[in-house]
Amino acid sequence: MENQTYSARGRICTAITLAGIALAGLIWLISQLNTSAGNQIVATLVIISIICLVFLTIYKTETANQSSQCSDYFIEKNKLLEEQLNEVTQENHTLEHYFSTLMEEIPANIYFKDLDSRFLKVNQSLAKTFDCGHPTDLLGKADHDFFNDEHADKALKDEKQILASGKKITGQVELETFSNGRHGWVLTTKMPFRDRNGRIIGTFGMSSDVTELIEVKNTLERERNMLRSLIDSFPDKIFVRNACREYTLVNKALAEWVGAETPDAMLGKTPDEFYAEDVVQLGSSEDSEILSTGNPIINREWKYKKSEDDIRIMLTTKVPLLDEEGRSWGIVGMDRDITTQRKTREDLLIANSNLQHAQEQLIQAEKMESIGRLASGVAHEVKNPLAMIGMGIELLSKRIPENDDTGQDTIERMKRGINRAKKIVEGLVNFSSARQLTRELKDINLVISDAISLNEYQFRKANIHVVQELAKDLPAVKLDATKVEQVLVNLMINSQHAMPDGGTLTIRSYATQLEKVIKDEGARTADHLREGDGVIRIEIDDTGSGFEEKHANQIFDPFFTTKPTGVGTGLGLSVSRKIIELHEGTLALTNLEAGGVRASITLKIPETSS
Amino acid sequence: MISSKILIIDDEPDFSALLKANLDETGEFIVQDINDSALAVRVAKKFKPDLCIIDVIMPGMDGGDVVARFSKEPELKDIPVIMLTALVEENPDSSVGETHTCGLPFLSKTSDFQTILACIRKHLREDVLT
């Protein structure tokens, strides 16, 4: 401000001085005119000139003072400027130091290139990467001097784009391949290099070696893909849910199971969008328990109603997912549909049971065959001595006087013994001879009627009422009428013995389709009958007391009888079943709910029978 | 009354002897028994039986062979024969317990004596009638 004041005053004094000189010149001109007016004017002008001279003197004095003051000011100012320059220089040095430190120390490759993509400046790291001793060795060189053409062309293209557009390329991951084949991954950023006026004079950039990182990333990616492929290839339904029960991972099987378009379509959603309420509730309470206790659920079996007629048996495993501090943040789970396996297992169990049954049947049948062969042999050998004893008793009986009661009684007892032995032998022979049949197509009802006729007298005597429920027009069955009649008579006699106080004997015949094949131990030929076969069934029901269930497995055993000694040989039922089996049929005995026993004969209707 | 002659051919001497004794006891028959079937034709020719009781299972020549041999002998071929064997059971449908097979009556060896006797009488009677 002070300087400005000095300057203004200076300018005013100069103006006045100049004006005084001008006036002096004017006075001189007027004095040349020699007039009174001129004299007055001259006088005036002289006065004015004197004033001007005074001012000029004052001005010059002030100017001298002012010059002295200005000189001090500029000295001071210069000193200040020097200090500032020193500071700037110092700052420049610092910045240069920073820059060089940055260039040399940073573990990244830094470069500056000119408009032709030739290196202007590079750092030590880049020189090292290029196997050059010093960064200056790279000056004037280009990427093509170090990299293979593919990479160098790509870099050049990028740089041209930057030069043209002025836009930078940031965070680009590139595979660098050197001329010698060495390669590595870099994260690179390239920018336009501008001068102070903002004009693009080249490019500069920085790249960091991220080979290790990329390899880790690739490895992780591979593992993630492998894991994804793995869980997607599983037929089990795999999921991960967070604490809010939102799906964060779902495999294909689960998406297909619940009808979602893709696994991703389920992400962020909760089970209630895919499952019925009861399933959701059960799952929810389970999840809460797992999250709160940290205890997993392993192989819980449950039934899932997929549709009205499709109930699936599921096996679920759920395990808590823990964070670094061991807190549960979610659940990983797997649902497995074991319906097929369960069915297969059940089928296997059934098959195994059937196999065991068949084995038992075979063993039993073999036993029967052995007994049959043995019986046949024994019967023949026993018959001869029996015949001799019979003849002997007959002869002796005539030698004993009529009044010898003890003798006569002994003879009678011996005769009864002989008869009993003969019956047993007869049964054994029947048992073994049942193997031979003469079969022809017959009306089973006629055979039944004949059997009833043979026993009619016995039934009347035993006060047994016979009811016949024989279906008409039954198809003919191929059978040995004599043998089947023997079986029917046998069964009727059994029924009669089961009703000592009389009762009702119902004999029924009808045609039907076999619903289920009842396998019976010892029944070797049951396999001839198949489900759906057309069969004729003959049922003989009595109103007796039935048999004890504990005897159910023994009633067809040879010599098994519950009848009093001498009444039954224990061969009737085994012979009967043998005969029916030879007809490729079955004979079964069951207790009736209302009391009594039902003997049930099933015979196959030949396909040719009409 | 003329007694009928019965020839028993059975390899079991105990049985044939007892059967013979029982038949003798009736007083109706003259009975001879042999236990070697090979001698059957010769003995029969000599004995000239009215009826032969022949066992089936015998060593050497069995009952069937004996009947075949008899059928070739003019003087023996018309003699009635009863096959008495342990191979068959008494036929309840027959009044005399016999079973006819191949044109021959078969009777169970275990039939009681009265049944055997009835069967013998029946065939002797039939033979007389024919």
Chai-1 contact restraints between the chains, C-beta under 6 A:
chainA,res_idxA,chainB,res_idxB,connection_type,confidence,min_distance_angstrom,max_distance_angstrom,comment,restraint_id
A,H380,B,A86,contact,1.0,0.0,6.0,A-B,restraint_1
A,K383,B,A86,contact,1.0,0.0,6.0,A-B,restraint_2
A,K383,B,K109,contact,1.0,0.0,6.0,A-B,restraint_3
A,K383,B,T110,contact,1.0,0.0,6.0,A-B,restraint_4
A,N384,B,E12,contact,1.0,0.0,6.0,A-B,restraint_5
A,N384,B,A86,contact,1.0,0.0,6.0,A-B,restraint_6
A,L386,B,T110,contact,1.0,0.0,6.0,A-B,restraint_7
A,A387,B,F15,contact,1.0,0.0,6.0,A-B,restraint_8
A,A387,B,K109,contact,1.0,0.0,6.0,A-B,restraint_9
A,A387,B,T110,contact,1.0,0.0,6.0,A-B,restraint_10
A,M388,B,D14,contact,1.0,0.0,6.0,A-B,restraint_11
A,M388,B,F15,contact,1.0,0.0,6.0,A-B,restraint_12
A,M388,B,L18,contact,1.0,0.0,6.0,A-B,restraint_13
A,G390,B,D112,contact,1.0,0.0,6.0,A-B,restraint_14
A,M391,B,L18,contact,1.0,0.0,6.0,A-B,restraint_15
A,M391,B,L19,contact,1.0,0.0,6.0,A-B,restraint_16
A,M391,B,N22,contact,1.0,0.0,6.0,A-B,restraint_17
A,G392,B,L18,contact,1.0,0.0,6.0,A-B,restraint_18
A,E394,B,N22,contact,1.0,0.0,6.0,A-B,restraint_19
A,E394,B,F113,contact,1.0,0.0,6.0,A-B,restraint_20
A,L395,B,A21,contact,1.0,0.0,6.0,A-B,restraint_21
A,L395,B,N22,contact,1.0,0.0,6.0,A-B,restraint_22
A,K398,B,E25,contact,1.0,0.0,6.0,A-B,restraint_23
A,K422,B,T110,contact,1.0,0.0,6.0,A-B,restraint_24
A,E426,B,E89,contact,1.0,0.0,6.0,A-B,restraint_25
